[in-house]
Every structure is written in structure tokens, then in C-alpha cells.
């Protein structure tokens, strides 16, 4: 006999955050206090699991923690994402079913992106990615990364048929994103940079972006970007084996990564290779890539 499970109503979970009902923990940020639930925080994050545990830290014993370095409107989105797996780029005062979130009512939302340029949305997702990294919130980080990539590609859920146009305005917006990402100082910042570099190369391949002066200026004015931009094609995960000794000349031989996505050169007799660190393009985990000798 099989049982069909009905999906839970997100609105009930959101209302628990909105009203603070059954709250057993308080997060303070700026002048605001948010009543939350240990079980929700601890289930999503090892950081909060440790912080909320009684007998380990004073925060867990007192049921209260202070986040003095963070922006309250970003913390609101972070909390909402822990309850609903998503967050809004616009209105933080309503949940996914258009119900008001009472606890957020008096928070000044200086990250509301309604009517704002594209780069502000991308930087918002970057900031949420940073919070996900800081507080070990894998789901928040994954969602932020997906949305960040969508913004880079120019995808608009409300207008899916809109054709991407690369012009001075879009390049100027991209410059703001590039500067913000390259100023980001977290261990996983390379993941965002990889996506940026992919987009920049895509612009050259498909839209002839090098003909746009603002694009050339972008590369010239930010040396780190220019350096990574030049090296990026040499470290692609799916590069072709260039060794003259390789009979197949397929893809480079690479080590295993977390998702098992990495490809292998099919010529097992190709022994001319050397190793270097690489990031998998699918799971974004560091692993060992073996390049053909004399290739790059």
C-alpha cells in the first residue's frame, strides 16, 4: 500500500516567523529583534545548530544572539529563506503567499531592488551568497547562486522571451557586478568569479563584445579580472587533450569530484600529463585536474 504525502503549506511556516509564535530564540540585528525557532535554524545550519545548543555557548543558554556586522534587511531575507527556501529581491514585508510578515514591518529595506538596475539584483544575490557562506546555510547559498547566474544571463522570469542585448549600459552594469564580486573575501568567492568569467567569454563568442569600448575598459581597468579572463580558457573543466602522444585527443584526464561530473580522457595510453587544482563546473568543488604535458 502506498501513501501520498500532501505538501506542507509554506504559509504556516512563514506565519510562524511572521508572528514569532512558539519562538524559543531571538536574533538581534541593529535595533531589531527577530523571534525565531531553534529547530528551524539548527536543521538548516551547523553554525546555528551549535549556537542554539544549550550548555555550549552563552547564546544557546540565553536564547539570544547578536549579529552586529550584518545588514538587517539582508538578515530578514536570510531568515525568510530558512523558513521558505526562497527570498524576495523586492518586498521583504510579505511572504510567498502575499501575507504580511509582522516582524519585518519596521525594518528599513535598503536592498529592495524594485525598479533598480540589474547590477543591484546581482549584488543582492552575491550578498546573500556571502551570508550563506558565513552562517553555513547551504540552501540559502545554493538559491542565491542560482539567482545570481540567472541575472548574469539576463533571464527575467516575468519576461522569458526577452532577447539579451549587449550594449554600453549592460556592460556598465556588469562592471559594478565584477567589482563587487572581486572585492568579496570569502573562501567560495571563486565560484561566483567562474560564472562571471564564463559570461564575459560568452559575450565575446556570441555578441562580439570586444567591439564595445566599455567592455575593453572593464578588462583594462581591473587587472585581476583581466588576468583571470586570459587564464580562464586554459583551465576549463572540459578542455581538449592537446598532447601529441594522445591518440584520442578527447578531454583532459581529471580526478574525481563530489558530483562525479568530471570527464576523463579515453586514451589510457596517454601518460603525458601534470596536475593542478581545478573547480568542477557543476558541483563547484575543488579537485585535481590532470593536464596533458606541454598543453598549457
Buried (B, 14 or more C-beta within 10 A) or exposed (E): EEEEEEEEEBBEBBBBBBEBEEBEBBBBBBEBBBBBBBEBBBEBBEBBBBBBBEEEEEBBEEBEBEBEEBBBBBBBBBBBBBBBBBBBBBBBBBBBEEBBBEBBEEBEBEBBBEEBBBBBBBBBBBBBBBBBBBBBBEBBBBBBBEBBBBBBEBEEEEEEEEEEEBEEEBBBBBBBBBBBBBEBEBEBBBBBBBBBBBBBBBBBEEBEBEEBEBBEEBBEEBEEBEEBBEEBEEBBBEBBBBBEBBBBBBBBBBEEBEEEBBEBBBBEEBEBBEEEEBBBBEEBBBBBBBBBBEBE
